[in-house]
């Protein structure tokens, strides 16, 4: 194998293994595997490899447009790249290496910065562009750990420390998350004729599930009776488990360890289940779920050639979009229900971000505060405060 990295007309290739696991690599125009990107993606966890593959192929195409290679690129070049993908460019031909694509949002820029740091550190460990790898790994440019924060006694004072030099500055608070249309839950539940579809709306709204978490549920993950054998949560609950081999290719974003002992799931991310969730589950299982399903997944297709097979994330999104258009609600995004769930939990707990963090499975209370710590512009208290300022009766 040669040392030169192929960076021609690149594309991402999905690979399905015999075990059912899905992985990703980058191919050149002639179909050959790009050695170093492929080796780097093999080091990434499931789910992360897909995201990094598309971010990395975009970066490699930019290198081609700039006449650069991974062996010759500098930190200054990478800073220019981060600025290019985050800016709107309205030239007559658009961005030459990503025509028609929107600029990266804040979350995508953060992911791109992490991807580039890991990729060039990986290259440095294989003898390529070691000077750039050293810039990433030198003191002050590394990602801090929780132990670092505690050791410096700064965890309660600052929210971010010097880390990845490519990571853009983050605003103290992000933009307001998009919510479902007003009255969407009631309208959808009154209209949808399928028990599965009504369960989907109820579980997304009451459980705050990401769509990948919801579509990836197996029947064994559901402990919907008091005092489940797992012993991890007495009230009815659900275990969200990351699986690489789901036949519908759905994956949970978070990856806490989990195991099955004597047929009982332990670990994963535990999410409480509401009475409405349990009711819609039993309605669905007794009226629509096939008795001979052998895949063990919760959600199934109800019509067409794939009837009885696991329901995909694309199918769930399409169902909600069709219903939204039919009912004049506009586009109904599954993730909007997670935003609404977080907002409702914060309102009910008087703004307790720790409760919201545990209820929705976020990584930290700081994340909840940054995303959802906004005053509701339609809140009566907010309106009353403005009325006092404006001296209205």
C-alpha positions in Angstrom: 0.0 0.0 0.0 1.3 3.4 -0.9 1.6 6.3 1.5 -0.1 8.8 -0.7 -3.7 9.5 0.3 -6.1 9.3 -2.7 -8.3 12.4 -2.7 -9.9 12.4 -6.1 -13.6 12.4 -6.7 -14.5 11.0 -3.3 -17.8 9.5 -2.1 -19.0 7.8 1.1 -19.8 4.1 0.9 -22.0 2.2 3.3 -20.9 -1.4 4.1 -23.2 -4.0 5.4 -21.5 -6.9 7.3 -22.7 -10.4 7.6 -23.5 -9.8 11.3 -25.9 -7.0 10.3 -23.6 -4.3 11.5 -23.3 -1.2 9.2 -20.1 0.7 8.8 -18.8 3.5 6.4 -15.8 4.2 4.4 -14.6 6.6 1.7 -14.0 5.5 -1.9 -12.1 7.2 -4.8 -13.6 7.7 -8.3 -12.1 4.3 -9.4 -13.8 2.5 -6.5 -10.6 2.0 -4.5 -10.7 2.5 -0.7 -8.9 5.5 0.6 -6.6 3.9 3.1 -6.1 6.5 5.8 -9.7 7.7 5.9 -10.9 4.1 6.0 -8.5 3.3 8.9 -9.6 6.4 10.8 -13.3 5.6 10.4 -12.7 2.1 11.7 -11.6 3.7 15.0 -15.0 5.5 15.4 -17.9 4.1 17.3 -21.1 3.0 15.5 -23.2 6.1 14.6 -20.2 8.4 14.9 -18.6 6.7 11.8 -21.4 7.8 9.6 -21.4 11.4 10.7 -17.6 11.6 10.5 -17.6 9.9 7.0 -19.7 12.7 5.5 -17.9 15.5 7.3 -14.6 14.1 6.2 -15.4 13.6 2.6 -16.6 17.2 2.5 -13.3 18.3 3.9 -11.3 16.2 1.5 -13.2 17.6 -1.5 -12.3 21.1 -0.2 -8.6 20.1 -0.2 -8.9 19.2 -3.8 -10.5 22.6 -4.7 -7.7 24.4 -2.8 -4.8 22.3 -4.3 -3.9 20.9 -0.9 -3.4 17.4 0.5 -3.8 16.0 4.0 0.0 15.8 4.2 0.5 19.5 3.4 -2.5 21.2 5.0 -1.7 23.5 8.0 -3.7 24.8 11.0 -4.3 28.0 9.2 -5.8 26.1 6.2 -8.1 24.3 8.5 -9.2 27.5 10.1 -10.0 28.8 6.6 -12.0 25.6 5.9 -14.0 26.0 9.1 -14.8 29.6 8.1 -15.8 28.5 4.6 -18.3 25.8 5.7 -19.9 28.0 8.2 -20.4 31.0 6.0 -23.1 31.7 3.4 -21.6 32.2 -0.1 -23.8 33.7 -2.8 -21.4 33.6 -5.7 -22.7 32.8 -9.2 -21.6 29.1 -8.9 -22.0 28.6 -5.2 -19.3 26.8 -3.1 -17.2 24.9 -5.7 -16.9 21.7 -3.6 -20.4 21.6 -2.1 -22.8 23.1 -4.6 -26.3 23.6 -3.3 -25.6 22.8 0.3 -26.5 25.0 3.3 -23.8 26.4 5.6 -23.0 24.2 8.6 -25.0 25.1 11.8 -23.3 25.4 15.2 -23.7 21.7 16.0 -22.3 20.7 12.6 -19.3 23.0 13.1 -18.6 21.5 16.5 -18.8 18.0 15.0 -16.6 19.0 12.0 -14.0 20.4 14.4 -13.9 17.2 16.5 -13.7 15.1 13.3 -10.8 17.1 11.9 -8.9 17.0 15.1 -9.3 13.2 15.5 -8.5 12.6 11.8 -5.2 14.6 11.8 -4.1 13.2 15.1 -4.7 9.7 13.5 -2.6 10.8 10.5 0.1 12.0 12.8 0.2 8.6 14.6 0.7 7.0 11.1 3.6 9.3 10.2 1.6 11.8 8.1 1.6 15.6 8.8 3.0 15.1 12.3 3.6 18.9 12.7 -0.2 19.5 12.5 -1.0 16.6 14.8 1.4 18.1 17.4 -0.4 21.4 17.2 -3.6 19.7 18.1 -2.1 17.7 20.9 0.1 20.3 22.5 -0.8 21.6 26.0 -3.7 24.0 25.9 -5.1 22.6 22.7 -6.5 19.3 24.0 -10.0 18.5 25.0 -10.4 18.9 28.8 -11.8 16.1 30.9 -14.1 16.3 33.9 -11.1 15.4 36.0 -9.3 18.5 34.7 -12.2 20.7 35.7 -12.5 19.3 39.1 -8.8 19.4 39.7 -8.7 23.1 38.8 -11.8 23.8 40.9 -13.3 25.6 37.9 -16.3 23.4 37.2 -18.7 25.7 39.0 -17.3 28.9 37.5 -16.6 28.4 33.8 -18.5 26.3 31.3 -15.8 25.9 28.7 -12.0 25.7 28.8 -9.4 26.0 26.0 -9.9 22.9 23.8 -10.0 22.2 20.1 -8.6 25.2 18.3 -10.9 24.7 15.4 -14.0 24.7 17.5 -16.0 27.9 16.9 -17.0 30.1 19.8 -20.3 29.0 21.2 -22.9 31.5 22.3 -24.0 31.3 25.9 -27.4 30.3 24.7 -28.5 28.8 21.5 -31.5 29.7 19.4 -35.0 28.8 20.4 -35.7 25.2 19.5 -38.6 24.6 17.1 -41.8 23.2 18.8 -44.6 21.2 17.2 -47.5 23.3 15.9 -50.0 24.4 18.5 -52.6 21.7 19.3 -50.7 19.2 17.0 -50.9 16.3 19.5 -54.7 16.5 20.0 -55.3 17.1 16.3 -53.1 14.2 15.2 -54.5 11.7 17.8 -58.0 12.6 16.7 -57.2 12.0 13.0 -54.8 9.1 12.9 -56.5 5.8 12.3 -53.6 3.4 13.2 -52.9 2.4 16.8 -49.2 2.4 15.8 -49.3 6.0 14.6 -51.2 7.2 17.7 -48.6 5.4 19.9 -45.9 7.2 17.9 -47.3 10.6 18.7 -47.9 9.7 22.3 -44.5 8.2 22.9 -42.6 11.1 21.2 -44.6 13.7 23.2 -44.6 12.0 26.6 -41.2 10.2 26.5 -39.1 12.8 24.7 -37.5 10.1 22.5 -35.2 10.8 19.7 -36.6 9.2 16.5 -33.6 6.8 16.4 -34.2 5.8 20.0 -37.9 5.2 19.4 -37.6 3.2 16.2 -34.7 1.1 17.7 -36.8 -0.2 20.7 -37.1 -3.9 21.1 -40.0 -5.5 23.1 -37.5 -6.7 25.7 -36.5 -3.1 26.4 -40.0 -2.3 27.7 -40.6 -2.7 31.4 -44.1 -1.3 31.6 -45.2 -2.8 34.9 -44.5 -1.8 38.4 -41.4 -3.4 40.0 -39.7 -4.7 36.9 -37.1 -7.5 37.3 -34.2 -5.2 36.3 -34.6 -3.5 39.7 -33.3 -0.2 38.2 -36.5 1.8 38.3 -39.7 0.7 40.2 -42.3 2.7 38.1 -42.9 1.6 34.4 -40.0 2.5 32.2 -38.1 1.8 29.0 -34.4 0.9 28.5 -32.9 2.6 25.5 -30.0 0.4 24.2 -27.6 1.2 21.4 -27.6 -1.6 18.9 -25.5 -1.9 15.8 -27.5 -4.7 14.2 -31.1 -3.4 14.1 -32.6 -4.6 10.9 -34.2 -1.1 10.3 -30.8 0.5 10.9 -32.0 2.7 13.7 -29.5 3.6 16.4 -29.7 5.3 19.8 -27.5 8.4 20.0 -26.2 7.7 23.5 -24.3 4.5 24.2 -24.4 3.6 27.9 -23.5 0.0 28.5 -26.3 -2.6 28.7 -26.6 -6.3 29.0 -29.3 -9.0 29.0 -29.4 -11.4 32.0 -31.9 -14.2 32.1 -33.9 -12.5 29.3 -34.1 -9.2 31.3 -32.4 -6.0 29.9 -30.2 -4.1 32.4 -28.5 -0.8 31.8 -28.8 1.5 28.8 -30.6 4.8 29.2 -33.7 4.4 31.4 -36.7 6.5 30.5 -40.0 6.7 32.5 -43.2 5.7 30.8 -46.5 7.6 31.2 -49.9 6.0 31.6 -50.8 7.2 28.1 -47.7 5.6 26.7 -48.7 2.3 28.3 -52.3 2.5 27.1 -51.3 3.2 23.5 -48.8 0.4 23.7 -51.3 -2.3 24.8 -53.8 -1.0 22.2 -51.2 -1.4 19.5 -50.0 -4.8 20.6 -53.5 -6.3 20.9 -54.8 -4.9 17.6 -52.0 -4.5 15.1 -48.8 -6.3 16.1 -48.4 -9.7 14.3 -48.2 -12.8 16.5 -45.5 -14.3 14.2 -43.0 -11.5 14.2 -39.5 -12.9 14.7 -37.4 -9.7 14.8 -38.4 -8.7 18.3 -38.7 -5.0 17.5 -41.5 -2.8 18.7 -42.5 -0.9 15.6 -43.6 -2.6 12.4 -44.7 -1.7 8.9 -48.5 -2.1 8.5 -48.8 -2.1 4.7 -47.0 -3.0 1.5 -44.4 -5.7 0.7 -42.6 -5.1 4.0 -45.7 -5.7 6.1 -44.7 -7.0 9.5 -41.1 -6.0 9.1 -39.4 -3.3 11.4 -40.5 0.3 10.7 -37.8 2.6 9.7 -37.0 6.2 10.9 -37.8 7.4 7.4 -41.2 5.7 7.6 -42.0 7.4 10.9 -40.9 10.8 9.6 -43.0 10.4 6.5 -46.1 9.4 8.4 -45.9 12.5 10.6 -45.2 14.8 7.6 -48.1 13.4 5.6 -50.4 13.8 8.6 -49.2 17.4 9.1 -49.8 18.3 5.5 -53.2 16.7 5.5 -54.3 18.5 8.7 -52.8 21.9 7.7 -50.3 21.7 10.5 -47.3 22.2 8.3 -44.2 20.1 8.6 -44.3 17.9 11.8 -40.7 17.1 12.8 -40.3 14.2 15.3 -37.5 16.0 17.1 -39.8 18.9 17.8 -41.7 16.7 20.4 -38.4 16.2 22.3 -38.0 20.0 22.4 -41.6 20.3 23.7 -41.0 17.6 26.3 -37.9 19.3 27.7 -39.8 22.7 27.9 -42.7 21.1 29.6 -40.5 19.3 32.2 -38.7 22.6 32.9 -42.0 24.4 33.4 -43.3 21.7 35.7 -40.1 21.5 37.8 -39.7 25.3 38.1 -36.7 25.3 35.8 -34.8 22.4 37.5 -32.4 21.4 34.8 -31.2 18.3 36.7 -34.7 16.9 36.5 -35.0 17.7 32.8 -31.6 16.2 32.2 -32.6 12.8 33.7 -36.1 12.8 32.3 -34.9 13.3 28.7 -31.5 11.6 28.9 -29.4 14.6 28.0 -25.7 14.5 28.7 -25.6 17.3 31.2 -27.8 19.9 32.9 -25.6 22.5 31.1 -26.8 21.2 27.8 -30.4 21.6 28.9 -29.8 25.1 30.1 -28.1 26.2 26.9 -30.7 24.8 24.6 -33.9 25.2 26.6 -33.1 27.9 29.2 -35.1 30.6 27.4 -38.0 32.6 28.7 -41.2 31.6 26.8 -42.2 34.7 24.8 -45.8 33.8 25.2 -45.7 33.0 28.9 -48.2 35.0 31.0 -45.5 36.0 33.5 -43.4 37.3 30.7 -46.3 39.3 29.3 -47.2 40.7 32.8 -43.6 41.8 33.3 -43.5 43.7 30.0 -46.9 45.2 30.8 -45.4 46.6 34.1 -42.4 48.0 32.2 -44.7 49.6 29.5 -47.0 50.8 32.2 -50.1 49.1 30.8 -53.1 48.6 33.0 
